[in-house]
Amino acid sequence: MAYLMIVDDDEDFASAAATALRAAGHEVEIALETTDVLERMAKRKPDLVILDVMFPESSSAGFDLAREIRQAGREVSVLMLTAVNQKFPLGFSALDIDDHWLPVQDFLEKPVDLDALRRKVADLLGSGARTQH
């Protein structure tokens, strides 16, 4: 069982994703805003963070948080969820992932199919994303 943190301002999606991931045997915590995520991570390090890009305070808050996680020295895998390509035609893809600009392991386009999310989480945890507490 892994400890996962979902950071997404869409409470309905976050709850549905948490339910699906709990059914797969994981412990899940939800954060509806980015402001206290680093503090929460300091108390208990997740095995994987599932992170949205756009939040009410900023359309790039998820990008910013991913960089803050790395700058704070938190070695945790991040799965980014994004509807940014639907809102802004940027052509964002896995090719944009890098250690400085976008330090995440993978991403999924929104709307997210919950079966695809479970598979992606299992893949990331199986490929070494899982850490000890």
C-alpha distance (Angstrom), angle and dihedral (degrees) to the residues before:
residue distance angle dihedral
M1 . . .
A2 3.80 . .
Y3 3.77 129.4 .
L4 3.82 109.6 -125.3
M5 3.79 131.4 -173.2
I6 3.80 119.4 -154.5
V7 3.82 112.9 -159.8
D8 3.80 108.1 -170.3
D9 3.82 132.9 128.7
D10 3.82 91.6 -145.1
E11 3.80 98.9 92.5
D12 3.82 94.0 -171.3
F13 3.81 92.7 53.3
A14 3.82 93.0 42.6
S15 3.82 90.9 51.7
A16 3.81 93.2 46.9
A17 3.81 91.7 47.4
A18 3.81 91.1 47.3
T19 3.80 90.8 51.0
A20 3.82 91.6 50.4
L21 3.80 92.7 47.0
R22 3.80 93.3 45.7
A23 3.81 88.1 52.6
A24 3.81 86.4 55.8
G25 3.81 88.3 57.4
H26 3.80 102.1 -97.5
E27 3.78 130.7 130.9
V28 3.82 108.4 -126.3
E29 3.79 133.5 -164.3
I30 3.81 121.9 -171.2
A31 3.81 126.4 -146.8
L32 3.80 114.3 -173.1
E33 3.80 93.7 -166.7
T34 3.78 136.3 31.9
T35 3.81 98.8 -128.2
D36 3.82 100.1 93.5
V37 3.80 101.8 25.2
L38 3.82 95.1 106.6
E39 3.82 89.9 50.7
R40 3.80 90.7 50.2
M41 3.80 90.4 48.2
A42 3.81 90.2 51.9
K43 3.81 89.2 57.3
R44 3.79 94.2 46.7
K45 3.77 126.2 2.8
P46 3.80 113.4 -136.5
D47 3.78 121.7 -138.6
L48 3.81 88.5 -134.8
V49 3.80 136.3 8.1
I50 3.81 117.4 -148.2
L51 3.79 103.1 -157.0
D52 3.80 132.6 -171.2
V53 3.82 118.7 -147.8
M54 3.79 104.9 -144.8
F55 3.81 123.2 57.1
P56 3.82 130.3 169.5
E57 3.80 92.0 -104.1
S58 3.81 94.0 51.5
S59 3.79 138.2 0.6
S60 3.81 87.7 -137.0
A61 3.84 100.7 41.6
G62 3.81 91.6 116.8
F63 3.80 92.1 52.8
D64 3.80 88.8 48.8
L65 3.81 92.8 48.6
A66 3.81 92.5 49.1
R67 3.83 88.8 55.5
E68 3.84 91.7 44.6
I69 3.80 90.2 52.7
R70 3.82 90.2 54.7
Q71 3.82 94.4 41.8
A72 3.81 89.3 52.3
G73 3.79 87.8 56.7
R74 3.79 94.2 -113.6
E75 3.78 107.4 155.7
V76 3.77 99.6 -156.0
S77 3.78 130.6 130.1
V78 3.78 117.2 -113.3
L79 3.80 127.3 -155.1
M80 3.79 108.6 -164.3
L81 3.80 121.6 -149.5
T82 3.76 116.5 -159.9
A83 3.76 144.0 -179.6
V84 3.80 88.9 172.2
N85 3.82 92.0 113.3
Q86 3.79 89.9 56.6
K87 3.81 94.3 48.0
F88 3.81 98.1 36.9
P89 3.84 119.5 24.0
L90 3.81 94.9 -131.4
G91 3.79 100.0 134.0
F92 3.82 90.5 -128.0
S93 3.81 110.8 -173.9
A94 3.80 144.2 155.0
L95 3.81 86.9 -80.5
D96 3.83 87.4 73.0
I97 3.81 92.9 62.6
D98 3.81 112.2 109.1
D99 3.81 137.8 145.8
H100 3.81 95.2 -101.8
W101 3.80 111.7 28.4
L102 3.78 98.7 33.1
P103 3.82 112.3 8.1
V104 3.79 99.0 -174.7
Q105 3.79 131.7 120.4
D106 3.80 98.5 -133.7
F107 3.77 144.1 -25.0
L108 3.79 141.4 -140.6
E109 3.80 127.7 -152.0
K110 3.78 118.4 -120.1
P111 2.91 133.5 -91.2
V112 3.79 84.5 61.1
D113 3.78 121.1 -152.2
L114 3.82 105.2 -135.9
D115 3.82 92.8 -139.9
A116 3.81 89.2 53.6
L117 3.81 89.2 48.4
R118 3.82 91.9 52.3
R119 3.82 90.6 49.2
K120 3.81 93.0 47.4
V121 3.81 91.7 48.7
A122 3.81 90.8 49.2
D123 3.81 90.4 49.1
L124 3.80 93.2 49.7
L125 3.79 93.7 45.8
G126 3.79 90.5 46.8
S127 3.79 92.5 50.9
G128 3.77 94.7 61.3
A129 3.79 101.8 -78.4
R130 3.79 89.7 121.2
T131 3.80 114.0 96.2
Q132 3.78 136.7 -178.1
H133 3.82 122.1 -101.0
